[in-house]
């Protein structure tokens, strides 16, 4: 790998497929997250993120955040973490409103072509032999920028093909880049998420979230249950929200197949106007992509506790108020997740449609 450029806006991060890291046996149990050597990707991301903090790029600092682990009352541990982050609720950029989750990109609303140069950390340049270049139509920049209203340390946004101005909809091509984005980190606490419109996405410009959380989450290792079709499985019934799970393979051609299968599922969700959240994570079972169909947020008022988006579906709960942070339990958090899930009928219909096309 090599890095070119002298300024944030021109820095290019080149990597090879050898730099991609799968899950590691040491990421299990008491050894989770210990003695992890930073990858080159981690070194660049964190050093430039720290510099952005020093330069006052963010709307607030994370110094006053508090954390507590939520323990399941069941024998099987379901790792969850509550985080008190009160400033994000009041200082973040105002959310845009969207009439449809299929709304087209428009320059009239805020988008990432309008951000300041000092918010840009670097551009990702995949190698020619990577699956990430297999479906790319142009040589447009894949840009990594800071989230100026961060949830947690190292919170950044990956904007695939920035200049193509794509709407906030998962595509196979963008997923292949996101797979690399996740696996370039050697830290098991680095995860990647996505929110569709009407699933708390605030900007209609294709982007993924990435950040570090030095805690295990239940979505990292929760088992799957039934095989649906193709590369698609169902999440175990212990999850508070039904979901589709895709194992992300190492081999290039197989990676493209999985990303294409996910795009087919996404097309079904968009056709039915069913919003969704996604998380990419690595655990003892390897790298997985979890797609969670959910109720629309279009006419939903933000919760006093936490809003269910891409980090929350995995077990990370950024809380807005001290009172709710102190009172939240594992069971009460799972109830909030369950309230945002689609009905059994809607999910069963989605399963049947997936079986017909994969």
FIMI-699440 format. One record per residue (C-alpha): residue in three letters; x, y, z; chain. Coordinates in pm, whole numbers, m for minus. Layout:
% residues N
+-----+--------+--------+--------+----+
!  aa !     xx !     yy !     zz ! ch !
+-----+--------+--------+--------+----+
! ALA !      X !      Y !      Z !  A !
...
+-----+--------+--------+--------+----+
This chain:
% residues 358
+-----+--------+--------+--------+----+
!  aa !     xx !     yy !     zz ! ch !
+-----+--------+--------+--------+----+
! UNK !      0 !      0 !      0 !  A !
! UNK !    106 !    359 !    m41 !  A !
! UNK !    m25 !    703 !     32 !  A !
! UNK !      7 !    997 !   m205 !  A !
! UNK !    m75 !   1365 !   m161 !  A !
! UNK !      6 !   1649 !     73 !  A !
! UNK !   m340 !   1776 !    163 !  A !
! UNK !   m659 !   1615 !    291 !  A !
! UNK !   m844 !   1679 !    m31 !  A !
! UNK !   m575 !   1515 !   m245 !  A !
! UNK !   m452 !   1235 !    m18 !  A !
! UNK !   m489 !    898 !   m189 !  A !
! UNK !   m487 !    573 !      7 !  A !
! UNK !   m377 !    288 !   m218 !  A !
! UNK !   m404 !    m68 !    m89 !  A !
! UNK !   m382 !   m428 !   m205 !  A !
! UNK !   m607 !   m728 !   m143 !  A !
! UNK !   m337 !   m856 !     96 !  A !
! UNK !   m420 !   m566 !    327 !  A !
! UNK !   m775 !   m691 !    385 !  A !
! UNK !   m822 !   m859 !    723 !  A !
! UNK !  m1080 !  m1119 !    812 !  A !
! UNK !  m1185 !  m1195 !   1169 !  A !
! UNK !   m918 !  m1333 !   1400 !  A !
! UNK !   m932 !  m1615 !   1662 !  A !
! UNK !   m814 !  m1362 !   1924 !  A !
! UNK !  m1138 !  m1167 !   1871 !  A !
! UNK !  m1328 !  m1413 !   2088 !  A !
! UNK !  m1403 !  m1395 !   2460 !  A !
! UNK !  m1175 !  m1222 !   2709 !  A !
! UNK !   m906 !  m1152 !   2449 !  A !
! UNK !  m1140 !   m947 !   2231 !  A !
! UNK !   m975 !   m628 !   2109 !  A !
! UNK !   m657 !   m675 !   2310 !  A !
! UNK !   m307 !   m622 !   2171 !  A !
! UNK !   m436 !   m529 !   1826 !  A !
! UNK !   m169 !   m371 !   1609 !  A !
! UNK !   m305 !    m88 !   1399 !  A !
! UNK !   m316 !   m144 !   1027 !  A !
! UNK !   m189 !    130 !    796 !  A !
! UNK !   m553 !    219 !    731 !  A !
! UNK !   m618 !    257 !   1105 !  A !
! UNK !   m306 !    468 !   1151 !  A !
! UNK !   m402 !    709 !    873 !  A !
! UNK !   m769 !    730 !    966 !  A !
! UNK !   m712 !    788 !   1338 !  A !
! UNK !   m420 !   1029 !   1297 !  A !
! UNK !   m612 !   1244 !   1051 !  A !
! UNK !   m929 !   1222 !   1262 !  A !
! UNK !   m731 !   1334 !   1569 !  A !
! UNK !   m590 !   1622 !   1367 !  A !
! UNK !   m942 !   1725 !   1268 !  A !
! UNK !  m1032 !   1734 !   1639 !  A !
! UNK !   m734 !   1961 !   1708 !  A !
! UNK !   m838 !   2188 !   1421 !  A !
! UNK !  m1191 !   2227 !   1556 !  A !
! UNK !  m1364 !   2065 !   1257 !  A !
! UNK !  m1625 !   1887 !   1468 !  A !
! UNK !  m1939 !   2041 !   1616 !  A !
! UNK !  m1846 !   1898 !   1957 !  A !
! UNK !  m1593 !   1672 !   2132 !  A !
! UNK !  m1663 !   1329 !   2275 !  A !
! UNK !  m1491 !   1400 !   2607 !  A !
! UNK !  m1812 !   1385 !   2813 !  A !
! UNK !  m1942 !   1055 !   2672 !  A !
! UNK !  m2017 !    777 !   2920 !  A !
! UNK !  m2056 !    406 !   2853 !  A !
! UNK !  m2216 !    112 !   3027 !  A !
! UNK !  m2245 !   m252 !   2928 !  A !
! UNK !  m2598 !   m393 !   2924 !  A !
! UNK !  m2621 !   m754 !   3037 !  A !
! UNK !  m2884 !   m994 !   2911 !  A !
! UNK !  m3105 !  m1171 !   3162 !  A !
! UNK !  m3072 !  m1484 !   2948 !  A !
! UNK !  m2797 !  m1743 !   2980 !  A !
! UNK !  m2669 !  m1665 !   2630 !  A !
! UNK !  m2479 !  m1331 !   2649 !  A !
! UNK !  m2604 !  m1070 !   2402 !  A !
! UNK !  m2345 !   m794 !   2419 !  A !
! UNK !  m2487 !   m440 !   2412 !  A !
! UNK !  m2347 !   m101 !   2509 !  A !
! UNK !  m2527 !    220 !   2604 !  A !
! UNK !  m2343 !    544 !   2537 !  A !
! UNK !  m2439 !    884 !   2671 !  A !
! UNK !  m2374 !   1132 !   2388 !  A !
! UNK !  m2604 !   1429 !   2461 !  A !
! UNK !  m2441 !   1683 !   2231 !  A !
! UNK !  m2510 !   1490 !   1910 !  A !
! UNK !  m2886 !   1533 !   1945 !  A !
! UNK !  m2868 !   1911 !   1970 !  A !
! UNK !  m2562 !   2006 !   1764 !  A !
! UNK !  m2584 !   1774 !   1464 !  A !
! UNK !  m2674 !   1899 !   1117 !  A !
! UNK !  m3051 !   1931 !   1072 !  A !
! UNK !  m3205 !   1626 !    908 !  A !
! UNK !  m3350 !   1669 !    562 !  A !
! UNK !  m3703 !   1544 !    500 !  A !
! UNK !  m3784 !   1310 !    212 !  A !
! UNK !  m4120 !   1239 !     54 !  A !
! UNK !  m4015 !    889 !    m53 !  A !
! UNK !  m3732 !    648 !     25 !  A !
! UNK !  m3684 !    633 !   m353 !  A !
! UNK !  m3630 !   1006 !   m386 !  A !
! UNK !  m3369 !   1103 !   m645 !  A !
! UNK !  m3051 !   1291 !   m560 !  A !
! UNK !  m3088 !   1667 !   m587 !  A !
! UNK !  m2836 !   1949 !   m564 !  A !
! UNK !  m3099 !   2160 !   m390 !  A !
! UNK !  m3051 !   1969 !    m65 !  A !
! UNK !  m2732 !   1933 !    134 !  A !
! UNK !  m2495 !   1676 !    m15 !  A !
! UNK !  m2129 !   1586 !     11 !  A !
! UNK !  m2020 !   1795 !   m286 !  A !
! UNK !  m2083 !   2093 !    m55 !  A !
! UNK !  m1858 !   1995 !    236 !  A !
! UNK !  m1544 !   2189 !    328 !  A !
! UNK !  m1208 !   2058 !    207 !  A !
! UNK !  m1085 !   2019 !    564 !  A !
! UNK !  m1356 !   1759 !    630 !  A !
! UNK !  m1198 !   1526 !    372 !  A !
! UNK !   m948 !   1277 !    518 !  A !
! UNK !   m846 !   1079 !    209 !  A !
! UNK !   m971 !    896 !    m99 !  A !
! UNK !   m972 !    517 !   m124 !  A !
! UNK !   m807 !    375 !   m436 !  A !
! UNK !   m882 !      2 !   m474 !  A !
! UNK !   m635 !   m220 !   m660 !  A !
! UNK !   m722 !   m334 !  m1009 !  A !
! UNK !   m746 !   m698 !   m896 !  A !
! UNK !   m994 !   m617 !   m619 !  A !
! UNK !  m1362 !   m704 !   m630 !  A !
! UNK !  m1421 !   m337 !   m543 !  A !
! UNK !  m1322 !   m236 !   m897 !  A !
! UNK !  m1518 !   m513 !  m1068 !  A !
! UNK !  m1845 !   m319 !  m1098 !  A !
! UNK !  m1711 !     37 !  m1102 !  A !
! UNK !  m1836 !    229 !  m1403 !  A !
! UNK !  m1610 !    533 !  m1368 !  A !
! UNK !  m1293 !    640 !  m1195 !  A !
! UNK !  m1482 !    876 !   m967 !  A !
! UNK !  m1333 !    949 !   m623 !  A !
! UNK !  m1420 !    725 !   m326 !  A !
! UNK !  m1391 !    978 !    m46 !  A !
! UNK !  m1359 !    929 !    331 !  A !
! UNK !  m1470 !   1232 !    533 !  A !
! UNK !  m1523 !   1307 !    900 !  A !
! UNK !  m1873 !   1302 !   1040 !  A !
! UNK !  m1872 !   1645 !   1205 !  A !
! UNK !  m2141 !   1522 !   1450 !  A !
! UNK !  m1973 !   1198 !   1558 !  A !
! UNK !  m2136 !    911 !   1743 !  A !
! UNK !  m1806 !    764 !   1856 !  A !
! UNK !  m1431 !    779 !   1806 !  A !
! UNK !  m1314 !    777 !   1446 !  A !
! UNK !  m1666 !    828 !   1308 !  A !
! UNK !  m1621 !    881 !    935 !  A !
! UNK !  m1831 !    858 !    621 !  A !
! UNK !  m1733 !    666 !    308 !  A !
! UNK !  m1879 !    826 !     m4 !  A !
! UNK !  m1838 !    592 !   m303 !  A !
! UNK !  m1798 !    765 !   m638 !  A !
! UNK !  m1859 !   1105 !   m480 !  A !
! UNK !  m1887 !   1296 !   m808 !  A !
! UNK !  m2154 !   1064 !   m950 !  A !
! UNK !  m2400 !   1207 !   m694 !  A !
! UNK !  m2586 !    882 !   m631 !  A !
! UNK !  m2894 !    869 !   m411 !  A !
! UNK !  m2889 !    689 !    m73 !  A !
! UNK !  m2950 !    337 !   m199 !  A !
! UNK !  m2726 !     34 !   m153 !  A !
! UNK !  m2571 !    m98 !   m474 !  A !
! UNK !  m2350 !   m397 !   m541 !  A !
! UNK !  m2064 !   m171 !   m651 !  A !
! UNK !  m2078 !     40 !   m334 !  A !
! UNK !  m2103 !   m270 !   m115 !  A !
! UNK !  m1787 !   m417 !   m266 !  A !
! UNK !  m1601 !   m100 !   m167 !  A !
! UNK !  m1760 !   m107 !    179 !  A !
! UNK !  m1641 !   m467 !    229 !  A !
! UNK !  m1284 !   m344 !    172 !  A !
! UNK !  m1343 !    m39 !    392 !  A !
! UNK !  m1431 !   m268 !    682 !  A !
! UNK !  m1154 !   m521 !    625 !  A !
! UNK !   m876 !   m262 !    590 !  A !
! UNK !   m901 !   m213 !    966 !  A !
! UNK !   m730 !   m460 !   1199 !  A !
! UNK !   m957 !   m350 !   1485 !  A !
! UNK !  m1258 !   m576 !   1558 !  A !
! UNK !  m1439 !   m271 !   1698 !  A !
! UNK !  m1443 !    m99 !   1359 !  A !
! UNK !  m1782 !   m152 !   1196 !  A !
! UNK !  m1957 !    m13 !    891 !  A !
! UNK !  m2323 !     86 !    867 !  A !
! UNK !  m2581 !    221 !    624 !  A !
! UNK !  m2924 !    382 !    666 !  A !
! UNK !  m3174 !    411 !    383 !  A !
! UNK !  m3404 !    708 !    350 !  A !
! UNK !  m3691 !    675 !    601 !  A !
! UNK !  m3452 !    470 !    821 !  A !
! UNK !  m3286 !    781 !    974 !  A !
! UNK !  m3061 !    865 !    679 !  A !
! UNK !  m3030 !   1243 !    694 !  A !
! UNK !  m2857 !   1301 !    359 !  A !
! UNK !  m2970 !   1169 !     21 !  A !
! UNK !  m2620 !   1114 !   m116 !  A !
! UNK !  m2480 !    760 !   m114 !  A !
! UNK !  m2267 !    709 !    199 !  A !
! UNK !  m2168 !    458 !    465 !  A !
! UNK !  m2081 !    516 !    831 !  A !
! UNK !  m1764 !    376 !    985 !  A !
! UNK !  m1643 !    408 !   1344 !  A !
! UNK !  m1463 !    238 !   1631 !  A !
! UNK !  m1638 !    104 !   1940 !  A !
! UNK !  m1414 !    m94 !   2174 !  A !
! UNK !  m1689 !   m327 !   2286 !  A !
! UNK !  m1835 !   m648 !   2150 !  A !
! UNK !  m2190 !   m625 !   2012 !  A !
! UNK !  m2449 !   m900 !   1984 !  A !
! UNK !  m2466 !   m869 !   1605 !  A !
! UNK !  m2096 !   m965 !   1575 !  A !
! UNK !  m2157 !  m1330 !   1658 !  A !
! UNK !  m2531 !  m1395 !   1665 !  A !
! UNK !  m2596 !  m1719 !   1473 !  A !
! UNK !  m2806 !  m1755 !   1162 !  A !
! UNK !  m3105 !  m1985 !   1130 !  A !
! UNK !  m3269 !  m2081 !    801 !  A !
! UNK !  m3106 !  m2064 !    461 !  A !
! UNK !  m3334 !  m1855 !    237 !  A !
! UNK !  m3172 !  m1882 !   m106 !  A !
! UNK !  m2840 !  m1807 !   m275 !  A !
! UNK !  m2607 !  m1646 !    m20 !  A !
! UNK !  m2895 !  m1525 !    198 !  A !
! UNK !  m2974 !  m1653 !    549 !  A !
! UNK !  m3208 !  m1546 !    828 !  A !
! UNK !  m3081 !  m1415 !   1159 !  A !
! UNK !  m3138 !  m1623 !   1470 !  A !
! UNK !  m3471 !  m1578 !   1647 !  A !
! UNK !  m3300 !  m1431 !   1954 !  A !
! UNK !  m3256 !  m1106 !   1759 !  A !
! UNK !  m3519 !   m844 !   1847 !  A !
! UNK !  m3551 !   m754 !   1479 !  A !
! UNK !  m3579 !  m1009 !   1195 !  A !
! UNK !  m3299 !   m966 !    944 !  A !
! UNK !  m3122 !  m1110 !    641 !  A !
! UNK !  m2759 !  m1218 !    679 !  A !
! UNK !  m2496 !  m1258 !    406 !  A !
! UNK !  m2152 !  m1406 !    470 !  A !
! UNK !  m1884 !  m1205 !    289 !  A !
! UNK !  m1627 !  m1437 !    127 !  A !
! UNK !  m1263 !  m1362 !     50 !  A !
! UNK !  m1258 !  m1479 !   m310 !  A !
! UNK !  m1317 !  m1207 !   m569 !  A !
! UNK !  m1585 !  m1372 !   m784 !  A !
! UNK !  m1777 !  m1499 !   m480 !  A !
! UNK !  m1764 !  m1151 !   m329 !  A !
! UNK !  m1928 !  m1007 !   m639 !  A !
! UNK !  m2201 !  m1274 !   m624 !  A !
! UNK !  m2284 !  m1186 !   m262 !  A !
! UNK !  m2291 !   m812 !   m332 !  A !
! UNK !  m2520 !   m876 !   m629 !  A !
! UNK !  m2752 !  m1091 !   m416 !  A !
! UNK !  m2773 !   m812 !   m158 !  A !
! UNK !  m2857 !   m560 !   m430 !  A !
! UNK !  m3144 !   m786 !   m543 !  A !
! UNK !  m3280 !   m784 !   m188 !  A !
! UNK !  m3239 !   m406 !   m173 !  A !
! UNK !  m3432 !   m370 !   m499 !  A !
! UNK !  m3722 !   m561 !   m344 !  A !
! UNK !  m3714 !   m333 !    m39 !  A !
! UNK !  m3720 !    m21 !   m255 !  A !
! UNK !  m3998 !   m154 !   m475 !  A !
! UNK !  m4212 !   m206 !   m164 !  A !
! UNK !  m4100 !    119 !      4 !  A !
! UNK !  m3962 !    m79 !    298 !  A !
! UNK !  m3680 !    114 !    470 !  A !
! UNK !  m3374 !    m71 !    599 !  A !
! UNK !  m3057 !    m42 !    804 !  A !
! UNK !  m2738 !   m237 !    740 !  A !
! UNK !  m2433 !   m330 !    942 !  A !
! UNK !  m2106 !   m487 !    827 !  A !
! UNK !  m1926 !   m658 !   1112 !  A !
! UNK !  m1660 !   m919 !   1183 !  A !
! UNK !  m1685 !  m1180 !   1456 !  A !
! UNK !  m1594 !  m1543 !   1517 !  A !
! UNK !  m1820 !  m1632 !   1222 !  A !
! UNK !  m1629 !  m1407 !    981 !  A !
! UNK !  m1735 !  m1096 !    791 !  A !
! UNK !  m2109 !  m1055 !    753 !  A !
! UNK !  m2355 !   m810 !    605 !  A !
! UNK !  m2679 !   m781 !    800 !  A !
! UNK !  m2981 !   m613 !    636 !  A !
! UNK !  m3265 !   m518 !    871 !  A !
! UNK !  m3599 !   m415 !    715 !  A !
! UNK !  m3779 !   m180 !    950 !  A !
! UNK !  m4076 !     53 !   1002 !  A !
! UNK !  m4057 !    389 !    828 !  A !
! UNK !  m3935 !    693 !   1019 !  A !
! UNK !  m4110 !    932 !    779 !  A !
! UNK !  m4370 !   1048 !   1031 !  A !
! UNK !  m4185 !    930 !   1341 !  A !
! UNK !  m4076 !   1170 !   1613 !  A !
! UNK !  m3723 !   1112 !   1748 !  A !
! UNK !  m3719 !    906 !   2067 !  A !
! UNK !  m3613 !   1045 !   2407 !  A !
! UNK !  m3387 !    743 !   2451 !  A !
! UNK !  m3233 !    647 !   2115 !  A !
! UNK !  m3334 !    627 !   1750 !  A !
! UNK !  m3292 !    290 !   1581 !  A !
! UNK !  m3044 !    322 !   1293 !  A !
! UNK !  m2738 !    132 !   1170 !  A !
! UNK !  m2537 !    121 !   1494 !  A !
! UNK !  m2840 !     57 !   1715 !  A !
! UNK !  m2944 !   m257 !   1524 !  A !
! UNK !  m2613 !   m411 !   1633 !  A !
! UNK !  m2639 !   m328 !   2003 !  A !
! UNK !  m2478 !     18 !   2034 !  A !
! UNK !  m2717 !    274 !   2182 !  A !
! UNK !  m2617 !    643 !   2173 !  A !
! UNK !  m2841 !    796 !   2440 !  A !
! UNK !  m2954 !   1157 !   2443 !  A !
! UNK !  m3029 !   1218 !   2810 !  A !
! UNK !  m2869 !   1121 !   3141 !  A !
! UNK !  m3198 !    997 !   3288 !  A !
! UNK !  m3262 !    752 !   3005 !  A !
! UNK !  m2895 !    646 !   3003 !  A !
! UNK !  m2910 !    558 !   3373 !  A !
! UNK !  m3238 !    368 !   3344 !  A !
! UNK !  m3188 !    175 !   3019 !  A !
! UNK !  m3149 !   m200 !   3049 !  A !
! UNK !  m3072 !   m474 !   2801 !  A !
! UNK !  m3438 !   m578 !   2793 !  A !
! UNK !  m3577 !   m224 !   2760 !  A !
! UNK !  m3337 !   m153 !   2472 !  A !
! UNK !  m3442 !   m472 !   2293 !  A !
! UNK !  m3806 !   m366 !   2329 !  A !
! UNK !  m3726 !    m38 !   2152 !  A !
! UNK !  m3557 !   m232 !   1871 !  A !
! UNK !  m3854 !   m467 !   1842 !  A !
! UNK !  m4098 !   m175 !   1813 !  A !
! UNK !  m3910 !    m61 !   1501 !  A !
! UNK !  m3918 !   m403 !   1333 !  A !
! UNK !  m4148 !   m480 !   1042 !  A !
! UNK !  m4443 !   m711 !   1109 !  A !
! UNK !  m4403 !  m1087 !   1071 !  A !
! UNK !  m4626 !  m1076 !    764 !  A !
! UNK !  m4415 !   m810 !    591 !  A !
! UNK !  m4096 !  m1002 !    667 !  A !
! UNK !  m4243 !  m1336 !    555 !  A !
! UNK !  m4350 !  m1175 !    227 !  A !
! UNK !  m3994 !  m1047 !    177 !  A !
! UNK !  m3857 !  m1397 !    238 !  A !
! UNK !  m4085 !  m1542 !    m28 !  A !
! UNK !  m3985 !  m1276 !   m279 !  A !
! UNK !  m3615 !  m1340 !   m214 !  A !
! UNK !  m3665 !  m1712 !   m272 !  A !
! UNK !  m3810 !  m1635 !   m615 !  A !
! UNK !  m3518 !  m1429 !   m741 !  A !
! UNK !  m3202 !  m1582 !   m584 !  A !
+-----+--------+--------+--------+----+
